[in-house]
Amino acid sequence: EVVLDEAGLRPLSSAEGEGRGKGEDDGAKPGDQAEEKAGPTEPFPYDVNPDDHCETPPEAYRDVDPLLSDLCRRLGKSKSELRIYDPYYCDGSVRRHLADIGYGDVHNER
């Protein structure tokens, strides 16, 4: 399992992974075509700056695919077995974009 955070890509510690079941997801399947959105579809229970809620485009995930693929090779896992935790939730596109390139075990929730 890996975490993508402000420090970059790093292994998920056992404490961070506690309470998460293997394969836990929101039901998104690779290839699901969801409409792209400019920002969150549900209001936040606090004031937000719209510039803080921008979604990363699909091209960026394709750009990091070689790095993640190499990580999979080094860990002896397939793309679908690699567990990725992304703590920066906006509207959930990170799960869709990573699923589109084969990474189906992504934890990204509000």
C-alpha positions in Angstrom: 0.0 0.0 0.0 1.2 3.5 -0.8 0.2 7.0 0.2 0.3 10.0 -2.1 0.6 13.0 0.2 2.4 16.4 0.4 5.7 14.5 0.8 5.2 12.5 -2.4 4.7 8.7 -2.8 5.5 6.7 0.3 4.6 3.3 1.8 1.4 3.3 4.0 2.2 2.7 7.6 0.4 -0.1 9.5 -1.3 2.6 11.7 -2.7 4.4 8.7 -4.1 1.2 7.2 -5.9 0.1 10.3 -9.6 -0.2 9.9 -9.6 -0.4 6.2 -10.8 -3.7 4.6 -9.0 -5.2 1.7 -10.6 -4.1 -1.5 -12.8 -1.5 0.2 -14.1 1.0 -2.3 -17.0 3.1 -3.3 -18.2 0.8 -6.1 -16.4 2.6 -9.0 -15.3 0.2 -11.6 -12.5 0.6 -14.1 -13.9 2.2 -17.3 -16.8 3.9 -15.5 -17.2 7.1 -17.4 -18.3 9.9 -15.1 -18.9 13.4 -16.1 -15.9 15.6 -15.4 -16.6 18.3 -12.9 -14.9 21.6 -12.1 -15.3 21.2 -8.3 -17.2 19.5 -5.6 -20.8 18.6 -6.3 -21.9 18.6 -2.7 -21.4 21.7 -0.6 -18.9 21.6 2.3 -20.1 22.2 5.8 -17.6 25.1 6.0 -16.5 28.0 3.9 -14.1 26.9 1.1 -11.9 28.6 -1.5 -12.8 27.2 -5.0 -9.1 27.2 -5.9 -8.5 24.7 -3.1 -10.9 22.2 -4.8 -9.5 21.6 -8.3 -9.4 18.1 -9.7 -6.2 16.7 -11.2 -6.7 16.0 -14.9 -6.5 12.4 -16.2 -3.3 13.2 -18.1 -1.4 13.7 -14.8 -2.4 10.1 -13.7 -1.1 8.7 -17.0 2.1 10.6 -16.4 2.7 8.9 -13.0 1.6 5.5 -14.3 5.2 4.4 -15.2 6.3 5.2 -11.6 3.4 3.3 -10.1 4.0 0.4 -12.6 7.6 0.2 -11.5 6.5 0.3 -7.8 4.2 -2.6 -8.6 7.0 -4.6 -10.2 9.3 -4.0 -7.2 6.6 -5.1 -4.8 5.6 -8.1 -6.9 2.0 -6.8 -7.3 -0.3 -6.2 -10.2 -1.8 -2.7 -10.7 -5.1 -4.0 -9.4 -3.4 -5.3 -6.2 -1.7 -2.1 -5.4 -3.5 -0.2 -2.6 -3.3 3.6 -3.0 -4.4 6.1 -0.4 -5.0 9.7 -1.5 -6.1 11.9 1.3 -7.0 14.9 -0.9 -10.7 14.4 -1.7 -12.5 16.9 -3.9 -15.1 15.2 -6.0 -13.7 11.7 -6.3 -12.1 11.9 -9.8 -8.8 10.5 -8.5 -10.5 7.1 -8.1 -12.0 7.2 -11.5 -8.8 8.3 -13.2 -6.6 5.7 -11.5 -9.2 3.0 -12.2 -9.1 4.0 -15.9 -5.4 3.0 -16.0 -5.8 -0.2 -14.0 -5.5 0.9 -10.3 -8.8 -0.2 -8.8 -7.9 -0.3 -5.0 -7.8 3.5 -4.3 -8.9 5.0 -1.0 -10.1 8.6 -1.5 -12.9 9.8 0.7 -14.2 13.1 2.1 
